[in-house]
């Protein structure tokens, strides 16, 4: 069993939006991430590739680099040595860049 804590806010800088999620291993065996699938090349991810011991957490970071302003919704599937994949949906709105006067 994997417990997943939902996001609160995303950090924002000039070019990227990112957020780190905690995935806790509530099972008895080590948790191993076997595959990560994203809906586009604009979504990157980072995590420690080592197995996660029972009761420990994995920090999983998503980094979205928008190609244009407006609404976005991107999905990431994290597959582990468990029965179900973990589905993460990152969505929001990118404001247009302010033009200099």
Buried (B, 14 or more C-beta within 10 A) or exposed (E): EBEEEEEEEBEEEEEBBBBBBEBBBEBEEEBBBEEBEBEEEBBBBEBEEEBBEEEEBBEBEBBBEBEEEEEBEBBBEBBBEBEEBBEBEBEBEBEEEEEEE
